[in-house]
Amino acid sequence: MSTLVTTKGQVTIPKKLRDHYGIRPGALIDFVPGIDGIQLRKVVKKGGNGVLGCLKNELSGHNISTLLDDLRGEVVLPKKRKS
């Protein structure tokens, strides 16, 4: 996707990308220089707030125990030894 740079050096991030990456008005974006050009990265707050709730929509209505069981797979406990 391409976009024009204004005389003030501003660019518009295409709506499809803003929606996909959750970039809302007021979001902080980092410009990261690289060998092949510049990368844009959405800044995620550290300290938990940026991570907590990031999957809220994907996980809504699911039981945490069921989700953990799905991630871990079947657990087979060893048989008890006879003493």
C-alpha positions in Angstrom: 0.0 0.0 0.0 1.2 3.5 -0.8 0.4 6.9 0.6 1.6 10.4 -0.2 3.8 12.5 2.1 2.4 16.0 2.7 4.5 19.2 2.7 4.6 18.9 6.5 6.0 15.4 6.2 2.8 13.8 7.3 1.4 10.5 6.0 -2.0 8.8 6.3 -1.9 5.2 7.4 -4.4 3.3 5.3 -7.7 2.5 7.1 -7.3 -1.2 6.4 -4.0 -1.2 8.3 -5.2 1.0 11.1 -8.2 -1.3 11.7 -6.0 -4.5 11.5 -3.4 -3.2 14.0 -5.8 -1.3 16.2 -4.3 2.1 15.6 -6.7 4.7 16.9 -6.4 8.5 17.1 -3.7 9.4 19.7 -1.8 6.1 19.2 1.9 6.4 19.4 3.9 5.1 16.4 7.7 4.5 16.3 9.8 5.1 13.2 12.5 2.5 13.1 15.4 3.1 10.6 16.7 0.0 8.9 19.0 -1.1 6.1 16.1 -1.5 3.6 14.1 1.6 4.7 11.9 2.7 7.6 9.5 0.5 9.6 6.5 1.9 11.5 5.6 0.2 14.7 2.7 0.8 17.0 4.0 1.5 20.5 2.5 -0.9 23.1 2.6 0.3 26.7 4.7 -1.9 28.9 3.7 -2.8 32.4 0.8 -5.0 31.5 -1.8 -2.5 30.3 -0.8 -3.0 26.7 -0.9 -6.8 27.0 -3.8 -7.3 29.3 -7.0 -7.4 27.3 -5.3 -7.6 23.9 -7.3 -10.8 23.2 -10.5 -9.7 24.8 -12.6 -10.1 21.7 -11.0 -13.4 20.6 -11.4 -15.0 24.1 -14.8 -13.6 25.1 -17.3 -16.2 26.1 -14.6 -18.9 26.7 -13.8 -20.6 30.0 -10.1 -20.1 31.0 -9.8 -23.8 32.1 -11.1 -25.0 28.7 -8.6 -22.7 26.9 -5.7 -23.9 29.0 -6.7 -27.5 28.4 -6.8 -26.8 24.7 -3.4 -25.3 24.8 -1.8 -28.0 26.9 -3.4 -31.0 25.3 -4.5 -34.0 27.1 -2.9 -34.6 30.5 -2.3 -38.2 31.5 -1.4 -38.6 35.2 1.0 -41.4 36.2 -0.6 -44.4 38.0 -0.1 -44.4 41.8 2.5 -46.8 43.1 1.4 -49.5 45.4 3.2 -49.3 48.8 
